[in-house]
Amino acid sequence: MSAPSIPASVDATLTLLAEHGYLAERALATVTFLSLRMGRPLFLEGEAGVGKTEIAKVLATALGRRLIRLQCYEGLDISSAAYEWNSAAQMIAIRVAEAAGETDRERLTHDIFTDRYLVKRALLQALEPDPAGAPVLLIDELDRADEAFEAFLLEILSDFQMTIPELGTIRAPKPPIVILTSNRTREIHDALKRRCLYHWVDYPSAEREIAIVKSRVSGISAKLSQQVVAFVQALRGEDLFKAPGVAETIDWATALRELDARALTPQVVGDTLGALLKYQDDISRMQGDALTATLDKAQAAGK
């Protein structure tokens, strides 16, 4: 069976994503369609938990492609992100060759710097051919990596190639589908942004978030899903250290379903805030009168 083809229109992209549980707004579907058709990396910025990472996972599933994920962090370097040489195996090979009487240093050097001793990390793997089609490369939370790492990415994102001094330049036979995400804890350099199509992923409208909850949390009632979304949307207007994202909305709705909750009450909300808020200061702030007031505001908005 052949892998699904790239969608032929924005509407087809919306349908493809929706069939796999991702209810995208049209602007996001449009930039995703253009990224796929133009072979350009897609750079997504937005608050944590709004669905930036999820779109790469959904695309990989929907298109039948391998998902290669590079999780960025401070201090990420080439050896962890792209490749490194298996130095232990190289030393063993050298000693075996010397024991067998091999004395040609140039030949030894040539023999140990081959694909056999190359440990391939995410970025190099993404440039390799794949029978199912070019993989989806997710470079997640790029803002957590150092600026020096961005400079290394420029060659890959421009020409879909990587230069390894001992081997030469490795080029992808077909460009991978590249999704980069950032929570904007720092600005990404313009040189990298210019190589990408860009989209800011915002919190969804109440109507869209209700649809997302219904699609992702089976068995939840229409009444409870509306109350959940109204409360979450009201929370996002409060002065919190970290407002809940869509991922937290889904987690909270799932938790309420497991508790067989029929409606939101101050008691139910207070007992389950840990599924929605991830900082103790925020949980402490949403207690007592503050919780009741926010719940009242949500109920008024839902009418």
Secondary structure by P-SEA (a helix, b strand, c coil): cccccccccaaaaaaaaaaacccccaaaaaaaaaaaaacbbbbbbccccccaaaaaaaaaaaabbbbbbbbbcccccccccbbbcaaaaaaaaaaaaaaaccccaaaaaaaaaccccccccaaaaaaccccccbbbbbbcccccccaaaaaaacccccccccccccccbbbbccccbbbbbbcccccccaaaaaabbbbbbccccaaaaaaaaaaccccccaaaaaaaaaaaaaaaaccccccccaaaaaaaaaaaaaaccccccaaaaaaccccccccaaaaaaacaaaaaaaaaaaaaaac
